[in-house]
């Protein structure tokens, strides 16, 4: 008898090369510290996640309940999006941004914004093609490109320019070596916003070199200080940008605005060729969002200016103001974000060095000594090694308690 095949030795790394190229997942290390604190019987307040704490508005849940009782909705969903959902999404684009789109040609339903963001590089990039990512940034922009075998060009922003990308960073050589560029305003983790004109300049610079531009607009309805929706412009409405001509695509998520992170629903809107390519990827990877969820999401978009949604926005502003005031008291450099669900701040001065603390040391100190979880800026970019992100997605009394704990620490 031939010898039995050798078993794979224990501990062998079976992952494909694409997975080995991915950077370590930032939140794994933080979760380990959090679990250790909980095991030590500490009362942990998690301000590290961007997961809204408030319930989904009842009018959305009621629609889901009704739609889930329709037998037809339990068959395979409309993969690209139901007529009702895409109609509501296109009406939202018109009412909110003044952008008219064809829901059949220029839109596709997504199982959350992350779904489309992660799949877009597979639709557009060949191995070795370049993707431009401005850091600090949502990790999926980079990870999606790596999974597609692309070369990621990371351009780091800095506090000197309010963490905003500068057109001068986009050299001709870089653009000629790239096929895709990511933009994200209001930004994660920085919360930075830019005007429609600035958005247009950045996009136009790339588009004129044949580079497709993708915008992640996950926080479009969470704006503060009476700034109004103008604080969160759409790329498709930026001066000189025409989605019928220019290779632009924008990702919208219902997760944060409507407290629907677990529902996994969003949409992409943009140039027909980019939407078509994304549809083809999704044809081969999934079957689209549950039709009943799409029906409920349609109602959400139809009522994006409902008083319940406005109340959520006001509550985030209360939390933001409390967090900013407390962080300033311990010596953090911080500007109140005009939009989003995060506060981005520089770590306080380390009394032993006279310099801002490293973000990893600061985050560890907060977990160990205060039972408060935040996220180190070093996990997002080298230029943010002494900055950190604090989430506003915990009940206001718990957030205030966390701030009181932090103010008692000595740095």
N, C-alpha and C positions, 0 to 999 in steps of 0.2 A: 504494500500500500504506500502511496506517496505520503510524505510527511505532512502533517497538518499545518496549514498556513500560520505564520507567527501572528500572535495577537498584538494589537497596537500597545506599545508600552504605556503604562500609566503615566499620566502627566503630559502626554504628547499633545502639542498644540495643533489641532486639526483645522484651525481657521484658515480661510482663504487669505491671500496676500492683502486684498483690499481691506480686510478687517484689521490686520496687523498694522496697517498704515494709519488707522484712526488714532487720534490722540486719546489718552485716558479720559473717560467720561467724568467731567468735573464734579458732578453731584454724588458720585460713588464715595469719594473720600469724605465729603461733608456728611453723607448719610452714616458712614462708619462712626464719625465723631458724635453725631446725634444719637445713634443707638447706644453708644457707650455712656452718654450722659443719662439717657433714660434708664439704662441698666443700673446706674448709680443712684436711681430714685430721684433724679432731678426733674423739676417741672419745666419742661422744655417748651419754649415758644418759637415756632418755626417761621421766621421771616425770610427764609431762603427760597421759598417756592413762589411761582407766579400763578397760583391756583385760587381763584376767587372763593371767598368763604361764604358769601351770601347765596341763598337758594335761587334757582332759576325762577323768573317771574311766573306766577300762576297762569297767566293767559297763554303762555307757551306750553306749559305742562298740560293744560286742558286740551289744547289742540293735538298734542301727541297722544293723549288718551283716546281721543275721538278717531284719529287717523290709524292708531294701532288696532282698532276694532274693525277695520276694513279688510276683508280677507285678501283682496288683490294686493295689498301692501306687504303681505308676507311672502310673496314670490320675489324673484330676483328684482332688485331695484332698477330704476332708470339710471344707468351707469353715469351718463354725462350730466344728469340732473333732470328732475321732473319739470314739466312746463310751468307748474305753479311756483316752484322754488326759483328757477332761473328768471321767471317773470318778475318775481318779487325782488330778486337781486339786481336786475337791470333797472327796475323802478327806483331802488335804493341809490344806484349810481347816478341816476338822473336827478332825484330830489336832493341828494346830499352833495353831489359834486358838479352837477350840471353836465354830466357826460352821458351821451346817448350811445348805447351799444346794442348789437343784435344778439339776443341771448343764445341763439342756436350757433352762431359763428364765433362769437367773441367771449363765450363764457363756458366754464365747466364746473360742476359741483365737486367738492373735495371732502374727504374725511378729516376735516380740520386743516388749518393752514400748513402744518408741518408735513402733511401728506403731499401736497403739491410742491412745497419747497424742496423736500427731499427727492422728489421724482423729476423735477425739471432738469437737473443736470443729465440724467439718463436720456432725456428727450433731445437735448441740444448738443451735448459734448461728447466728442470721441476721446479715447485715451490720448493724453498729452495735450489736449486743448486747454487753454487758460481760462480760469475763472477769477474775477477780482472780488475780494472781500475786504471791506473796511472794518478794522478791529478797533476797539472791542465790539464783538458781534455775537448774535445768536449762533450757537455752535453748528446748527444744521446747514447753514450756508456752506461752510467749509467741509463738513462731513459728507454732505450730498455730493459735492464735487469729487472728493476722494473716492467715494464708492463708485463713481462713474469713470474712474481712472484718469481724471483731469489733473492738471497742474494748478494748484491754488496760489494766487498772488495775493498775499496778505499785505494790505497797506494800513499801517497803524496811524490812528489819529491821536491827538494830544489835548490836554487841558488848555494849552496855549491858544488853540482854535476852537474851544468849547466842544471838543470831541467831534467836530464836524469834518467830513472829507474836504480836501482842498483840490480844486481842478488841476493845480500844478503837479499833484501827485500822479496824474494820469498822463504819463509821457507817451509820445507816439510809439516808441518801441514796445512799451507795455501793452498798449491798446492793440497794436498789430499782432501781438502774441496771445490775444484773448478773444473769447467768443461770448462771454457772459459777465455781467457786472451786477452785484447785489447792492440795493439801497434799503435802508430801514429807518424811517422817521414817522412817528416817535420811536426812538431807538431802544433796544434791549441789549445791554443793561443800562445804558447811560440816561435814557429818558430824553435825549436831545431832540429838539424839533428844528426844522428849517422852513423857510418860506417857499412858496411855489416857484418863485424866480430862481432861488438857489438850486432847487430840485431840478429845474429845467436845464440850468447850466451844466450840472454834473451829467445828467442823462444825455444832453446834446453832444457833449464831448465824446462820450462813448459811441453813441449812435452814428456819429459822423465818421467813425472808423469801422463801422460794420459790426459793432459789439451789441448784442441784445442786452436790454436792461430790465431787471426784475426788481420790483418794489414790494416789500413786506409791510402792509398797513394794518397790522393786527390790533392797534390801539387807537383807531381813528375816532372813536366816540368818547374817549376818556380824556377830555381836555379840561383845564382849570383856569381860575382867575378871570373868568369872563372873557377869555381870549376867543372863545367861540370856535366853531369848526375850522376857521381859517388856519388855526394852529396845526392842523393835521391835513395837509393837502394831499390830493391824489395825484400820482404821476400822470395819469391819463388826462388830467385837467390842467397840467402845467403849461405855461406859455410856450408855444412852438412845438408842442408834442401832439401828434395825431396817431391814435391807435390804429387807424386804417392804413397808415403809411409806415409808421415807425415800429420797429420790433421791440415793443414794450409789453410787459405783463405785470399784473399786480395781484397780490394775494390778500384776501380778506377772510377773517375768522370771526365766528360768532362766540368763540370761547370766552373772551374777557368782557366784552360789552354786555352780554346777556347771561353771564355766569353759567356757561354751557361747556366747560372744558371736557367733561366726560361724554358729551353727546357726539363729538367728532364730526363737526360740520363747518364748512366754509366754502369759498368759491374763488376761482381765478378768473380774471378778466383782462383782455388785451388783444393784441394782433392775432388775426385768424391763424396764421401759420404757427405761432407759438402755442396757441390753444389746441390746435390740431395735433401737434407733436405730443403735447402733454396727454391728450385724450388717448393717443395710441399707446403710450406707456401704461396708462391706467387700464386700458383694455386687457393688457397682459399681466397685470398685477392685482387688480381687485375688481369688484363688481359695483362699486359706488356706495354712497350712504343709503341707509334704510329709508325707504320712501316715507314712512311715517315721521321720521326725524326731519326729512326735507319739508314736509307739510308744516310741521311745527316751526321750523326755521324760517319758512316763508312768512308766517305770522309775526315772528320776531322782527324781521327786516321791515315789514309793513308798519311796525310800531316802534321803530328805532328811537323816536322822539317821545315815547310814552313817559308820563311822570315817574313811573317806577325806575326807568332807566336813568332819568335825570337825577333822581334821589341817590342812585348808586354813585354817579359821578360826584355829587356833592359830598358823599361820605368819604370817598377817596381823597378829596381835597382836605377834609378835616384831618384825616390820618396823615396825609403828606405834611401838613403844617405842623402837626405834633412831632413827627419824626425829625423834620428839619430843625425845629427849635431845640430838641433834645441833643441832636448830634452837634449842633453849634456850641452847646454848653460844654461839651467835652473836647472842644477844639477841632472838630472836623471842618474841613473846607467843603461846603455844599451849597449848591444853587437849587432852589425849589424847581423841580421839573414842571414844565407847562402841560405835560400830558403823560399818560401811561400809568403803570401800577408799581413803579420802582423809584427808589431814591438812590442816587449815585453819589458817593461821598469819598473824600480823601481820609485816610486813617488818621487818627490823632497823633500828636507828637509823642514819640517814645522818650520818656524822661532819661533813659540811660544813654541815648545817642544824640538827642536833639533833632532827630529827623523823623518824618512820618513812619509809623510802624509798617512792617511788611503786611500785606493783606492776609496772608496765611496765618501769621502770628496773631493778628488782630481777631480773625475769625475764630481761631482756636481759643483765645482768651475769653471771647464772648460766650462760647459754648460751655467751656469749663467753669467759668466763674459766675456767669449770669444765666446760663441755660437759655441763651438766645442764639438762634441760628441765622447767619447771614451768608453771603457768597463772596469769596475773594476775587478781586479784580484780576489778579494774576492768572486766574483760570480762563479769562477772556482774552487777555493780551499782555505782552511784556510791558507795554507803555502804561499799564494800569496796575503795576505790581504793588502800589501802595494805596489803592482805591478798593472800594467794596460796594456791593449791591444789597440793598435792603428792600424786601417786598412789603407792600401795603395790604396784603391779602389775608389779614387776620382781623377778627372782630376788634372794634375800636378799643374797648376796655383792655383786651389782651395786648394790643399794640402799645397802649399807654403804660401798661405794667412793664412791658419789655423796655420801654424807654427809661422808666424809673430805675430799673435794674442796671442799665448801661451807665446812667449818670452816677451811680455809686462806685463805679470802678475807678481804679487809679492806673494811669498808663505811664 
